[in-house]
Structure formats: structure tokens, C-alpha cells
Amino acid sequence: MKNTVVLIGAPVQTGTNIQGCVMGPDALRTAGLQGSLEALGYSVIDRGNVLPEPGPNRVHSNSAVHHLSDTISWTEKLHAVALEEMREGSLPLFLGGDHSMAAGTVSGIAQAAEEAGEEQFVLWLDAHPDFHNLSTTSSGNLHGTPAAYFCGLSGFEGYYPKLNTAIKPENICMMGLRSVDNPERSALQKAGIETYDMRRIDENGVVKPVTEFLSRVKKANGRLHVSFDVDFLDPDIAPAVGTTVPGGATFREAHLIMEMLCDSQLVTSVDLVELNPFLDVRGRTATLMTDLVSSLFGKQVLDHPNRA
């Protein structure tokens, strides 16, 4: 991994109907994220929180959709920021904010990868696939749409920015799924995205799917973006999320995935999303997320040297 990590706050909460994600970036800072990374030897630059420029008012025929114009403005802003950071060769760590922000962050890093002539891969750690388009979402919460957008699916034309570079469905691995709507299920099957719901993880563990996915990234000499939603974790250990779904990843499973990602040295950008400090218990979730990110960047209890 690169030695310079850039923290970028994205206090987005237009993609959800539950207030509090706007406080997510500062909660991660308060939990000591920068100091933890610096203690591991990284040079950390905190760009502060970015804000979008207001755009024209847009209304969709799906009356459930809310905050469409604001979410589009966030997408445009974060796309530009992600593209610039990747062009400069840094490792951006986007602090959210709800998951609608991934429409901008992932589309930006995808364009940068294409400009560099490299394949972009995405590890999506989330209870939800976020694979609705603007017409299929019944809740109207746009944090349920970013993956469909950055994969280039139809249903966003005339509203969201035209996608310069789509992520290939075969370059995505979704893990931790346990809340998937019928339209999303059909769209995922049609796209051919690799998915691991919690039943498959219970049956096979996390090592095999993560190892196989990382092998594909390495074989392609690709870049890896990790989009980490708090609700990937079980709500018993991470209560600070507005979309709690029981039966998520355990503390040990999450740490193991982070350590495997660190060992691979393939990660080039990260999203941390859906942290809602208003729902937390004494900063417990923000502290856990900081600890997990530290594992991703090399923190270990003990070194485990290979032995013949």
C-alpha cells in the first residue's frame, strides 16, 4: 500500500431518511483514526470535509425518491475529488456519510484506473447490495442505488452524471449480504456479480472467498477499492447504523478480512460508510471501525512469520 493516506470527509446523509450520518466523518476523527494510522508509520493528510455545489432541481417520476438533486451534487463532487486524488497517487480514505456517496467515489476511482490502463476491482462489504435504480427503489433512499450506478446499469440516464467508466460486474465481490430486495436479486443475477450472503459465509467461512477474489485482483495487476458499510457488521458489536440487519459479520471475521487485505497489499482506496454516531453507544462503533481500519493498514497483535 502507498505510504500516504488522505482522509476525505463526506458528510452525506441525503441518501437516507435517518438523520445522523452527517456526523460520521468527525466521529471517526474523534475515535483517533489519523493517530492510529500515523502510529503504523503512514503519512496522513486530512483534507477536512468536502461539500458539493448546489445543482438544478430534479424530480423523478418515482415519487418515493427524495433528495435527488442533492445526491447528484454529492456524486459529482466526490467523483471529482476521487479522480483527482487517484491521479495524484495518494491512497484516499473516504469518511462517510451514507452509502450513496459510493456513486461518486467509485466512479471517480474507476475513471482514474482506466486512465492508468489498469483494472479496477471493488470489494463491497455490506448487508445490502445497493443495486436498485431510480425506478425500482420503493423506499426512495438513494443509498440503495450506488452499485447499480457505477456498474453502468440503466435507470439513471438524464439524472445522474453520465458514467465515464463503469466497473465490470465480474470485478466486484459483495460479501455479508442479508437484505436483498427482489428487483435487486434479479439485477444481480443478470449482471453476474459474485455475491456471498451470510449463509454462504456461515457454510464456508471468509477465507476462501476473500482469497479467491484477491487472487483475481492480483492476477489482473488490478487496483482494489474497499467499500465498507457499518451494517456489514453484526449490530450487536456495531449499533451505530440506521439500517441494522441481525446476523452480520463478527468481530473476528471482520478483523480477519482486514488482515487479509493488508497482507495482499492490493488496496488502493477505501470507503467507510453509514456510521451514524447519533445511534452509537459511547463511541463504540466509531472505535471499532477505527480498529478495523488499523488492521487493514497493518496493525497486528503478533507477527505471524511463515515457517516451512
Phi and psi restraints in degrees (value plus and minus 20) as a CYANA .aco file:
   2 LYS   PHI     -86.7   -46.7
   2 LYS   PSI     134.1   174.1
   3 ASN   PHI    -106.1   -66.1
   3 ASN   PSI     -33.0     7.0
   4 THR   PHI    -128.4   -88.4
   4 THR   PSI     101.1   141.1
   5 VAL   PHI    -129.0   -89.0
   5 VAL   PSI     112.0   152.0
   6 VAL   PHI    -130.9   -90.9
   6 VAL   PSI     100.2   140.2
   7 LEU   PHI    -108.4   -68.4
   7 LEU   PSI     109.5   149.5
   8 ILE   PHI    -151.2  -111.2
   8 ILE   PSI      92.0   132.0
   9 GLY   PHI     -98.4   -58.4
   9 GLY   PSI     112.7   152.7
  10 ALA   PHI    -148.8  -108.8
  10 ALA   PSI      61.4   101.4
  11 PRO   PHI     -95.3   -55.3
  11 PRO   PSI      48.1    88.1
  12 VAL   PHI    -113.6   -73.6
  12 VAL   PSI     111.7   151.7
  13 GLN   PHI    -163.6  -123.6
  13 GLN   PSI       0.9    40.9
  14 THR   PHI     -97.7   -57.7
  14 THR   PSI     -36.8     3.2
  15 GLY   PHI    -105.4   -65.4
  15 GLY   PSI     -21.7    18.3
  16 THR   PHI    -151.1  -111.1
  16 THR   PSI     145.1   185.1
  17 ASN   PHI    -124.7   -84.7
  17 ASN   PSI      -8.8    31.2
  18 ILE   PHI    -133.5   -93.5
  18 ILE   PSI     104.0   144.0
  19 GLN   PHI     -98.5   -58.5
  19 GLN   PSI     125.6   165.6
  20 GLY   PHI     117.3   157.3
  20 GLY   PSI     -45.6    -5.6
  21 CYS   PHI     -83.6   -43.6
  21 CYS   PSI     -42.0    -2.0
  22 VAL   PHI     -80.2   -40.2
  22 VAL   PSI     -42.7    -2.7
  23 MET   PHI    -109.6   -69.6
  23 MET   PSI     -24.2    15.8
  24 GLY   PHI     -77.1   -37.1
  24 GLY   PSI     -70.3   -30.3
  25 PRO   PHI     -78.4   -38.4
  25 PRO   PSI     -63.0   -23.0
  26 ASP   PHI     -92.5   -52.5
  26 ASP   PSI     -47.4    -7.4
  27 ALA   PHI     -86.5   -46.5
  27 ALA   PSI     -59.9   -19.9
  28 LEU   PHI     -86.4   -46.4
  28 LEU   PSI     -57.0   -17.0
  29 ARG   PHI     -85.8   -45.8
  29 ARG   PSI     -64.2   -24.2
  30 THR   PHI     -82.9   -42.9
  30 THR   PSI     -51.2   -11.2
  31 ALA   PHI     -94.8   -54.8
  31 ALA   PSI     -22.6    17.4
  32 GLY   PHI      70.9   110.9
  32 GLY   PSI       8.1    48.1
  33 LEU   PHI     -79.3   -39.3
  33 LEU   PSI     -67.5   -27.5
  34 GLN   PHI     -82.7   -42.7
  34 GLN   PSI     -66.8   -26.8
  35 GLY   PHI     -81.6   -41.6
  35 GLY   PSI     -56.5   -16.5
  36 SER   PHI     -84.2   -44.2
  36 SER   PSI     -60.9   -20.9
  37 LEU   PHI     -91.3   -51.3
  37 LEU   PSI     -58.8   -18.8
  38 GLU   PHI     -85.2   -45.2
  38 GLU   PSI     -55.5   -15.5
  39 ALA   PHI     -85.6   -45.6
  39 ALA   PSI     -40.5    -0.5
  40 LEU   PHI    -110.5   -70.5
  40 LEU   PSI     -17.0    23.0
  41 GLY   PHI      77.8   117.8
  41 GLY   PSI     -12.5    27.5
  42 TYR   PHI    -108.8   -68.8
  42 TYR   PSI     127.9   167.9
  43 SER   PHI    -107.6   -67.6
  43 SER   PSI     102.4   142.4
  44 VAL   PHI    -136.4   -96.4
  44 VAL   PSI     108.5   148.5
  45 ILE   PHI    -135.1   -95.1
  45 ILE   PSI     104.7   144.7
  46 ASP   PHI    -122.6   -82.6
  46 ASP   PSI      92.1   132.1
  47 ARG   PHI     -99.8   -59.8
  47 ARG   PSI     -22.8    17.2
  48 GLY   PHI      59.0    99.0
  48 GLY   PSI    -185.3  -145.3
  49 ASN   PHI    -115.2   -75.2
  49 ASN   PSI     113.5   153.5
  50 VAL   PHI    -109.8   -69.8
  50 VAL   PSI     136.1   176.1
  51 LEU   PHI    -156.1  -116.1
  51 LEU   PSI     123.6   163.6
  52 PRO   PHI    -104.8   -64.8
  52 PRO   PSI     142.1   182.1
  53 GLU   PHI    -105.7   -65.7
  53 GLU   PSI     119.8   159.8
  54 PRO   PHI     -81.2   -41.2
  54 PRO   PSI     121.7   161.7
  55 GLY   PHI    -137.5   -97.5
  55 GLY   PSI     160.0   200.0
  56 PRO   PHI     -85.8   -45.8
  56 PRO   PSI     132.5   172.5
  57 ASN   PHI     -92.2   -52.2
  57 ASN   PSI     111.7   151.7
  58 ARG   PHI    -147.2  -107.2
  58 ARG   PSI     118.3   158.3
  59 VAL   PHI    -148.6  -108.6
  59 VAL   PSI     112.5   152.5
  60 HIS   PHI    -120.2   -80.2
  60 HIS   PSI     135.2   175.2
  61 SER   PHI     -87.1   -47.1
  61 SER   PSI     -42.7    -2.7
  62 ASN   PHI     -98.5   -58.5
  62 ASN   PSI      84.7   124.7
  63 SER   PHI     -86.7   -46.7
  63 SER   PSI     -35.2     4.8
  64 ALA   PHI     -92.3   -52.3
  64 ALA   PSI     -46.8    -6.8
  65 VAL   PHI     -84.9   -44.9
  65 VAL   PSI     108.2   148.2
  66 HIS   PHI    -147.0  -107.0
  66 HIS   PSI     136.0   176.0
  67 HIS   PHI      34.8    74.8
  67 HIS   PSI      16.6    56.6
  68 LEU   PHI     -84.2   -44.2
  68 LEU   PSI     -67.6   -27.6
  69 SER   PHI     -82.6   -42.6
  69 SER   PSI     -63.0   -23.0
  70 ASP   PHI     -84.8   -44.8
  70 ASP   PSI     -60.9   -20.9
  71 THR   PHI     -87.4   -47.4
  71 THR   PSI     -57.5   -17.5
  72 ILE   PHI     -83.5   -43.5
  72 ILE   PSI     -61.3   -21.3
  73 SER   PHI     -81.9   -41.9
  73 SER   PSI     -60.9   -20.9
  74 TRP   PHI     -83.6   -43.6
  74 TRP   PSI     -61.2   -21.2
  75 THR   PHI     -80.3   -40.3
  75 THR   PSI     -65.6   -25.6
  76 GLU   PHI     -82.3   -42.3
  76 GLU   PSI     -64.7   -24.7
  77 LYS   PHI     -85.3   -45.3
  77 LYS   PSI     -68.3   -28.3
  78 LEU   PHI     -90.8   -50.8
  78 LEU   PSI     -50.8   -10.8
  79 HIS   PHI     -79.9   -39.9
  79 HIS   PSI     -68.0   -28.0
  80 ALA   PHI     -83.9   -43.9
  80 ALA   PSI     -62.5   -22.5
  81 VAL   PHI     -85.9   -45.9
  81 VAL   PSI     -65.7   -25.7
  82 ALA   PHI     -82.8   -42.8
  82 ALA   PSI     -62.8   -22.8
  83 LEU   PHI     -82.0   -42.0
  83 LEU   PSI     -63.7   -23.7
  84 GLU   PHI     -85.6   -45.6
  84 GLU   PSI     -64.1   -24.1
  85 GLU   PHI     -83.6   -43.6
  85 GLU   PSI     -61.6   -21.6
  86 MET   PHI     -88.9   -48.9
  86 MET   PSI     -56.5   -16.5
  87 ARG   PHI     -83.4   -43.4
  87 ARG   PSI     -52.5   -12.5
  88 GLU   PHI    -101.1   -61.1
  88 GLU   PSI     -27.7    12.3
  89 GLY   PHI      66.3   106.3
  89 GLY   PSI      -4.5    35.5
  90 SER   PHI    -110.0   -70.0
  90 SER   PSI     152.7   192.7
  91 LEU   PHI    -129.2   -89.2
  91 LEU   PSI      80.4   120.4
  92 PRO   PHI    -100.1   -60.1
  92 PRO   PSI     118.1   158.1
  93 LEU   PHI    -139.8   -99.8
  93 LEU   PSI      84.3   124.3
  94 PHE   PHI    -107.9   -67.9
  94 PHE   PSI     101.6   141.6
  95 LEU   PHI    -121.6   -81.6
  95 LEU   PSI      90.6   130.6
  96 GLY   PHI    -115.6   -75.6
  96 GLY   PSI     152.7   192.7
  97 GLY   PHI      62.8   102.8
  97 GLY   PSI     127.1   167.1
  98 ASP   PHI     -99.1   -59.1
  98 ASP   PSI     149.7   189.7
  99 HIS   PHI     -93.6   -53.6
  99 HIS   PSI     -27.3    12.7
 100 SER   PHI     -80.5   -40.5
 100 SER   PSI     -42.1    -2.1
 101 MET   PHI     -82.0   -42.0
 101 MET   PSI     -43.8    -3.8
 102 ALA   PHI     -86.2   -46.2
 102 ALA   PSI     -41.4    -1.4
 103 ALA   PHI     -79.6   -39.6
 103 ALA   PSI     -56.9   -16.9
 104 GLY   PHI    -105.9   -65.9
 104 GLY   PSI     -65.9   -25.9
 105 THR   PHI     -84.5   -44.5
 105 THR   PSI     -66.8   -26.8
 106 VAL   PHI     -91.9   -51.9
 106 VAL   PSI     -58.7   -18.7
 107 SER   PHI     -84.5   -44.5
 107 SER   PSI     -53.1   -13.1
 108 GLY   PHI     -90.2   -50.2
 108 GLY   PSI     -66.0   -26.0
 109 ILE   PHI     -89.9   -49.9
 109 ILE   PSI     -48.6    -8.6
 110 ALA   PHI     -86.2   -46.2
 110 ALA   PSI     -61.9   -21.9
 111 GLN   PHI     -84.7   -44.7
 111 GLN   PSI     -60.2   -20.2
 112 ALA   PHI     -83.3   -43.3
 112 ALA   PSI     -59.6   -19.6
 113 ALA   PHI     -84.4   -44.4
 113 ALA   PSI     -62.7   -22.7
 114 GLU   PHI     -83.2   -43.2
 114 GLU   PSI     -60.8   -20.8
 115 GLU   PHI     -80.5   -40.5
 115 GLU   PSI     -53.5   -13.5
 116 ALA   PHI    -106.1   -66.1
 116 ALA   PSI     -22.0    18.0
 117 GLY   PHI      53.8    93.8
 117 GLY   PSI       8.0    48.0
 118 GLU   PHI    -141.4  -101.4
 118 GLU   PSI     135.9   175.9
 119 GLU   PHI    -101.9   -61.9
 119 GLU   PSI     117.0   157.0
 120 GLN   PHI    -124.8   -84.8
 120 GLN   PSI     109.5   149.5
 121 PHE   PHI    -136.0   -96.0
 121 PHE   PSI     134.8   174.8
 122 VAL   PHI    -153.7  -113.7
 122 VAL   PSI     105.4   145.4
 123 LEU   PHI    -120.3   -80.3
 123 LEU   PSI      95.1   135.1
 124 TRP   PHI    -125.4   -85.4
 124 TRP   PSI      83.8   123.8
 125 LEU   PHI    -120.6   -80.6
 125 LEU   PSI      85.2   125.2
 126 ASP   PHI    -186.3  -146.3
 126 ASP   PSI     128.0   168.0
 127 ALA   PHI     -93.6   -53.6
 127 ALA   PSI     -38.5     1.5
 128 HIS   PHI    -143.3  -103.3
 128 HIS   PSI     126.2   166.2
 129 PRO   PHI    -100.1   -60.1
 129 PRO   PSI     -37.3     2.7
 130 ASP   PHI      32.8    72.8
 130 ASP   PSI      30.6    70.6
 131 PHE   PHI    -137.0   -97.0
 131 PHE   PSI       6.1    46.1
 132 HIS   PHI    -102.4   -62.4
 132 HIS   PSI     137.3   177.3
 133 ASN   PHI    -126.1   -86.1
 133 ASN   PSI    -195.6  -155.6
 134 LEU   PHI     -86.6   -46.6
 134 LEU   PSI     -43.2    -3.2
 135 SER   PHI    -109.4   -69.4
 135 SER   PSI     -49.2    -9.2
 136 THR   PHI    -109.0   -69.0
 136 THR   PSI     -36.2     3.8
 137 THR   PHI     -91.3   -51.3
 137 THR   PSI     103.8   143.8
 138 SER   PHI    -108.0   -68.0
 138 SER   PSI     -46.5    -6.5
 139 SER   PHI    -100.2   -60.2
 139 SER   PSI     -47.4    -7.4
 140 GLY   PHI      59.2    99.2
 140 GLY   PSI     -17.1    22.9
 141 ASN   PHI    -102.3   -62.3
 141 ASN   PSI      95.4   135.4
 142 LEU   PHI     -96.4   -56.4
 142 LEU   PSI     -24.9    15.1
 143 HIS   PHI     -91.0   -51.0
 143 HIS   PSI     -24.5    15.5
 144 GLY   PHI    -116.1   -76.1
 144 GLY   PSI      -5.6    34.4
 145 THR   PHI    -145.6  -105.6
 145 THR   PSI     -32.3     7.7
 146 PRO   PHI     -82.8   -42.8
 146 PRO   PSI     -57.3   -17.3
 147 ALA   PHI     -86.2   -46.2
 147 ALA   PSI     -57.7   -17.7
 148 ALA   PHI     -83.7   -43.7
 148 ALA   PSI     -58.3   -18.3
 149 TYR   PHI     -86.5   -46.5
 149 TYR   PSI     -71.8   -31.8
 150 PHE   PHI     -94.8   -54.8
 150 PHE   PSI     -29.8    10.2
 151 CYS   PHI    -105.2   -65.2
 151 CYS   PSI     -26.6    13.4
 152 GLY   PHI      64.0   104.0
 152 GLY   PSI      -0.2    39.8
 153 LEU   PHI     -88.5   -48.5
 153 LEU   PSI     135.7   175.7
 154 SER   PHI     -94.3   -54.3
 154 SER   PSI     147.2   187.2
 155 GLY   PHI      88.8   128.8
 155 GLY   PSI     -18.0    22.0
 156 PHE   PHI    -139.0   -99.0
 156 PHE   PSI     -26.8    13.2
 157 GLU   PHI     -81.3   -41.3
 157 GLU   PSI     117.3   157.3
 158 GLY   PHI      64.4   104.4
 158 GLY   PSI     -23.7    16.3
 159 TYR   PHI    -144.3  -104.3
 159 TYR   PSI     -89.9   -49.9
 160 TYR   PHI     -92.8   -52.8
 160 TYR   PSI     139.0   179.0
 161 PRO   PHI     -77.7   -37.7
 161 PRO   PSI     124.7   164.7
 162 LYS   PHI     -80.7   -40.7
 162 LYS   PSI     111.3   151.3
 163 LEU   PHI     -98.4   -58.4
 163 LEU   PSI     100.8   140.8
 164 ASN   PHI     -94.6   -54.6
 164 ASN   PSI     -61.5   -21.5
 165 THR   PHI    -160.5  -120.5
 165 THR   PSI      99.3   139.3
 166 ALA   PHI    -109.7   -69.7
 166 ALA   PSI     129.7   169.7
 167 ILE   PHI     -99.7   -59.7
 167 ILE   PSI     109.7   149.7
 168 LYS   PHI     -87.4   -47.4
 168 LYS   PSI     112.0   152.0
 169 PRO   PHI     -74.1   -34.1
 169 PRO   PSI     -54.7   -14.7
 170 GLU   PHI     -91.8   -51.8
 170 GLU   PSI     -28.4    11.6
 171 ASN   PHI    -117.9   -77.9
 171 ASN   PSI      -6.7    33.3
 172 ILE   PHI    -138.7   -98.7
 172 ILE   PSI     117.5   157.5
 173 CYS   PHI    -146.4  -106.4
 173 CYS   PSI     101.2   141.2
 174 MET   PHI    -125.4   -85.4
 174 MET   PSI     106.1   146.1
 175 MET   PHI    -145.7  -105.7
 175 MET   PSI     124.3   164.3
 176 GLY   PHI      73.0   113.0
 176 GLY   PSI     -12.5    27.5
 177 LEU   PHI     -82.3   -42.3
 177 LEU   PSI     115.2   155.2
 178 ARG   PHI    -175.9  -135.9
 178 ARG   PSI      -9.1    30.9
 179 SER   PHI    -166.2  -126.2
 179 SER   PSI      76.0   116.0
 180 VAL   PHI    -148.4  -108.4
 180 VAL   PSI     103.2   143.2
 181 ASP   PHI     -97.9   -57.9
 181 ASP   PSI     138.2   178.2
 182 ASN   PHI     -77.8   -37.8
 182 ASN   PSI     -65.0   -25.0
 183 PRO   PHI     -81.8   -41.8
 183 PRO   PSI     -55.3   -15.3
 184 GLU   PHI     -87.0   -47.0
 184 GLU   PSI     -62.2   -22.2
 185 ARG   PHI     -79.3   -39.3
 185 ARG   PSI     -64.4   -24.4
 186 SER   PHI     -84.9   -44.9
 186 SER   PSI     -62.4   -22.4
 187 ALA   PHI     -87.1   -47.1
 187 ALA   PSI     -57.5   -17.5
 188 LEU   PHI     -84.9   -44.9
 188 LEU   PSI     -63.7   -23.7
 189 GLN   PHI     -84.9   -44.9
 189 GLN   PSI     -60.2   -20.2
 190 LYS   PHI     -86.1   -46.1
 190 LYS   PSI     -59.6   -19.6
 191 ALA   PHI     -94.9   -54.9
 191 ALA   PSI     -47.2    -7.2
 192 GLY   PHI      60.8   100.8
 192 GLY   PSI       9.6    49.6
 193 ILE   PHI     -95.7   -55.7
 193 ILE   PSI     119.1   159.1
 194 GLU   PHI     -94.0   -54.0
 194 GLU   PSI     102.5   142.5
 195 THR   PHI    -147.7  -107.7
 195 THR   PSI     121.1   161.1
 196 TYR   PHI    -148.1  -108.1
 196 TYR   PSI      82.2   122.2
 197 ASP   PHI     -98.9   -58.9
 197 ASP   PSI     156.1   196.1
 198 MET   PHI     -88.4   -48.4
 198 MET   PSI     -43.9    -3.9
 199 ARG   PHI     -85.1   -45.1
 199 ARG   PSI     -65.8   -25.8
 200 ARG   PHI     -83.6   -43.6
 200 ARG   PSI     -55.8   -15.8
 201 ILE   PHI     -89.0   -49.0
 201 ILE   PSI     -60.4   -20.4
 202 ASP   PHI     -81.3   -41.3
 202 ASP   PSI     -58.1   -18.1
 203 GLU   PHI     -96.8   -56.8
 203 GLU   PSI     -55.7   -15.7
 204 ASN   PHI    -138.9   -98.9
 204 ASN   PSI     -30.0    10.0
 205 GLY   PHI      58.9    98.9
 205 GLY   PSI    -199.5  -159.5
 206 VAL   PHI    -117.8   -77.8
 206 VAL   PSI     -38.9     1.1
 207 VAL   PHI     -84.0   -44.0
 207 VAL   PSI     -68.0   -28.0
 208 LYS   PHI     -82.2   -42.2
 208 LYS   PSI     -72.9   -32.9
 209 PRO   PHI     -84.2   -44.2
 209 PRO   PSI     -58.7   -18.7
 210 VAL   PHI     -86.7   -46.7
 210 VAL   PSI     -63.5   -23.5
 211 THR   PHI     -80.9   -40.9
 211 THR   PSI     -64.8   -24.8
 212 GLU   PHI     -85.2   -45.2
 212 GLU   PSI     -60.8   -20.8
 213 PHE   PHI     -86.8   -46.8
 213 PHE   PSI     -64.9   -24.9
 214 LEU   PHI     -83.0   -43.0
 214 LEU   PSI     -54.1   -14.1
 215 SER   PHI     -83.4   -43.4
 215 SER   PSI     -58.9   -18.9
 216 ARG   PHI     -85.6   -45.6
 216 ARG   PSI     -61.3   -21.3
 217 VAL   PHI     -82.4   -42.4
 217 VAL   PSI     -66.2   -26.2
 218 LYS   PHI     -83.8   -43.8
 218 LYS   PSI     -62.6   -22.6
 219 LYS   PHI     -81.4   -41.4
 219 LYS   PSI     -54.7   -14.7
 220 ALA   PHI    -105.2   -65.2
 220 ALA   PSI     -21.4    18.6
 221 ASN   PHI      33.2    73.2
 221 ASN   PSI      24.2    64.2
 222 GLY   PHI    -114.6   -74.6
 222 GLY   PSI     153.5   193.5
 223 ARG   PHI    -118.7   -78.7
 223 ARG   PSI     128.5   168.5
 224 LEU   PHI    -145.2  -105.2
 224 LEU   PSI     102.3   142.3
 225 HIS   PHI    -124.0   -84.0
 225 HIS   PSI     111.7   151.7
 226 VAL   PHI    -128.8   -88.8
 226 VAL   PSI      99.3   139.3
 227 SER   PHI    -129.5   -89.5
 227 SER   PSI      86.8   126.8
 228 PHE   PHI    -130.3   -90.3
 228 PHE   PSI      87.5   127.5
 229 ASP   PHI    -112.0   -72.0
 229 ASP   PSI     116.4   156.4
 230 VAL   PHI     -75.8   -35.8
 230 VAL   PSI     -54.0   -14.0
 231 ASP   PHI     -96.8   -56.8
 231 ASP   PSI     -18.1    21.9
 232 PHE   PHI     -80.6   -40.6
 232 PHE   PSI     -54.4   -14.4
 233 LEU   PHI    -102.4   -62.4
 233 LEU   PSI     135.1   175.1
 234 ASP   PHI     -86.2   -46.2
 234 ASP   PSI     115.2   155.2
 235 PRO   PHI     -82.4   -42.4
 235 PRO   PSI     -37.0     3.0
 236 ASP   PHI     -85.6   -45.6
 236 ASP   PSI     -48.7    -8.7
 237 ILE   PHI    -125.8   -85.8
 237 ILE   PSI     -35.1     4.9
 238 ALA   PHI    -159.2  -119.2
 238 ALA   PSI      58.3    98.3
 239 PRO   PHI     -97.3   -57.3
 239 PRO   PSI     -32.7     7.3
 240 ALA   PHI    -104.3   -64.3
 240 ALA   PSI      42.7    82.7
 241 VAL   PHI    -169.2  -129.2
 241 VAL   PSI     121.5   161.5
 242 GLY   PHI    -101.9   -61.9
 242 GLY   PSI     -27.2    12.8
 243 THR   PHI    -141.9  -101.9
 243 THR   PSI      35.7    75.7
 244 THR   PHI     -86.4   -46.4
 244 THR   PSI     112.7   152.7
 245 VAL   PHI    -152.3  -112.3
 245 VAL   PSI      98.3   138.3
 246 PRO   PHI     -79.7   -39.7
 246 PRO   PSI     136.2   176.2
 247 GLY   PHI      67.3   107.3
 247 GLY   PSI       5.8    45.8
 248 GLY   PHI    -101.5   -61.5
 248 GLY   PSI    -193.4  -153.4
 249 ALA   PHI     -83.3   -43.3
 249 ALA   PSI     125.2   165.2
 250 THR   PHI    -103.1   -63.1
 250 THR   PSI     149.6   189.6
 251 PHE   PHI     -75.5   -35.5
 251 PHE   PSI     -66.3   -26.3
 252 ARG   PHI     -89.7   -49.7
 252 ARG   PSI     -60.0   -20.0
 253 GLU   PHI     -82.7   -42.7
 253 GLU   PSI     -63.9   -23.9
 254 ALA   PHI     -84.7   -44.7
 254 ALA   PSI     -64.0   -24.0
 255 HIS   PHI     -84.0   -44.0
 255 HIS   PSI     -59.4   -19.4
 256 LEU   PHI     -82.3   -42.3
 256 LEU   PSI     -63.7   -23.7
 257 ILE   PHI     -80.7   -40.7
 257 ILE   PSI     -64.3   -24.3
 258 MET   PHI     -82.3   -42.3
 258 MET   PSI     -61.2   -21.2
 259 GLU   PHI     -87.3   -47.3
 259 GLU   PSI     -57.7   -17.7
 260 MET   PHI     -85.7   -45.7
 260 MET   PSI     -59.0   -19.0
 261 LEU   PHI     -83.6   -43.6
 261 LEU   PSI     -61.7   -21.7
 262 CYS   PHI     -81.7   -41.7
 262 CYS   PSI     -66.6   -26.6
 263 ASP   PHI     -79.8   -39.8
 263 ASP   PSI     -53.0   -13.0
 264 SER   PHI     -90.4   -50.4
 264 SER   PSI     -48.3    -8.3
 265 GLN   PHI      37.2    77.2
 265 GLN   PSI      12.5    52.5
 266 LEU   PHI    -125.6   -85.6
 266 LEU   PSI     -33.5     6.5
 267 VAL   PHI     -93.1   -53.1
 267 VAL   PSI     109.4   149.4
 268 THR   PHI    -139.3   -99.3
 268 THR   PSI     -29.7    10.3
 269 SER   PHI    -187.4  -147.4
 269 SER   PSI     135.9   175.9
 270 VAL   PHI    -164.2  -124.2
 270 VAL   PSI     120.1   160.1
 271 ASP   PHI    -128.5   -88.5
 271 ASP   PSI     118.2   158.2
 272 LEU   PHI    -140.5  -100.5
 272 LEU   PSI      94.2   134.2
 273 VAL   PHI    -150.6  -110.6
 273 VAL   PSI     141.5   181.5
 274 GLU   PHI      50.5    90.5
 274 GLU   PSI      -4.2    35.8
 275 LEU   PHI     -93.5   -53.5
 275 LEU   PSI      99.9   139.9
 276 ASN   PHI    -137.8   -97.8
 276 ASN   PSI      73.0   113.0
 277 PRO   PHI     -80.3   -40.3
 277 PRO   PSI     -43.6    -3.6
 278 PHE   PHI     -83.4   -43.4
 278 PHE   PSI     -43.9    -3.9
 279 LEU   PHI    -122.3   -82.3
 279 LEU   PSI     -15.8    24.2
 280 ASP   PHI    -102.7   -62.7
 280 ASP   PSI     149.8   189.8
 281 VAL   PHI    -138.8   -98.8
 281 VAL   PSI      81.1   121.1
 282 ARG   PHI      32.4    72.4
 282 ARG   PSI      19.5    59.5
 283 GLY   PHI      52.1    92.1
 283 GLY   PSI      -4.0    36.0
 284 ARG   PHI     -79.9   -39.9
 284 ARG   PSI     -64.8   -24.8
 285 THR   PHI     -92.8   -52.8
 285 THR   PSI     -61.5   -21.5
 286 ALA   PHI     -81.5   -41.5
 286 ALA   PSI     -58.4   -18.4
 287 THR   PHI     -86.4   -46.4
 287 THR   PSI     -61.8   -21.8
 288 LEU   PHI     -83.9   -43.9
 288 LEU   PSI     -64.6   -24.6
 289 MET   PHI     -81.6   -41.6
 289 MET   PSI     -59.8   -19.8
 290 THR   PHI     -82.9   -42.9
 290 THR   PSI     -61.1   -21.1
 291 ASP   PHI     -84.7   -44.7
 291 ASP   PSI     -61.4   -21.4
 292 LEU   PHI     -86.8   -46.8
 292 LEU   PSI     -60.7   -20.7
 293 VAL   PHI     -83.6   -43.6
 293 VAL   PSI     -57.4   -17.4
 294 SER   PHI     -81.3   -41.3
 294 SER   PSI     -59.9   -19.9
 295 SER   PHI     -83.5   -43.5
 295 SER   PSI     -59.9   -19.9
 296 LEU   PHI     -80.1   -40.1
 296 LEU   PSI     -52.4   -12.4
 297 PHE   PHI    -120.7   -80.7
 297 PHE   PSI      -7.9    32.1
 298 GLY   PHI      98.6   138.6
 298 GLY   PSI     -20.3    19.7
 299 LYS   PHI     -90.2   -50.2
 299 LYS   PSI     110.5   150.5
 300 GLN   PHI    -154.0  -114.0
 300 GLN   PSI     128.8   168.8
 301 VAL   PHI     -92.1   -52.1
 301 VAL   PSI     -66.0   -26.0
 302 LEU   PHI    -160.5  -120.5
 302 LEU   PSI     130.8   170.8
 303 ASP   PHI     -95.5   -55.5
 303 ASP   PSI     125.6   165.6
 304 HIS   PHI    -143.5  -103.5
 304 HIS   PSI      60.0   100.0
 305 PRO   PHI     -86.7   -46.7
 305 PRO   PSI     126.2   166.2
 306 ASN   PHI     -91.0   -51.0
 306 ASN   PSI     117.7   157.7
 307 ARG   PHI    -144.9  -104.9
 307 ARG   PSI     121.7   161.7
